[in-house]
């Protein structure tokens, strides 16, 4: 079974609007971490946001927020006020187990390509 | 503070050749990782290291070897290159206090 599933191969959004990128995960471990990375066309991997399984509140970083629904095992990324520079591939990733015992290893989803239209 | 650096940026190999992909970080992180990214796909873990002298296999280790003699360096060795190893290779290091991995710019490898 896929550990991380991103069901949207591509998404389109109008500049200045909000967009939600979906991510569902599968684990039986009560301790885990969820990450979102951005990969622009230049190819580098840029860390955006992190949510721990025990965190009570949804993570936020500037225009990025993570809609964490533990019972549904979903960790959707919300980008508010989209900008042209947000056009990129977005990856959801999971660290399964506590940071120490898992050695921080990440499993990635297949990604969602976001295109922001002017 | 350069972060994570990788060399070379691009390389074309012939089938059966060998090469080493270099990775260096200047953040004094103990944890380091090698991933590969096939076209249109997510990253898959090849090898990782929890400190100098300690390495272990990830999800897709076949055809690769690593070593970690210093905290800073984590080279990836390809022996007997095969077309299936055509990919983009990313090295990363992890800041344990925030559990965040920082990635190098990647090496695009083509095996013909």
Interface residues (C-beta under 8 A of the other chain):
Chain A: X4 X33 X35 X37 X43 X44 X45 X47 X50 X52 X91 X93 X95 X99 X103 X104 X105 X106 X107 X108 X109 X110 X111
Chain B: X31 X33 X35 X40 X41 X42 X43 X44 X45 X48 X50 X56 X58 X59 X88 X90 X92 X94 X96 X98 X99 X100 X101 X102 X103 X105 X106 X108
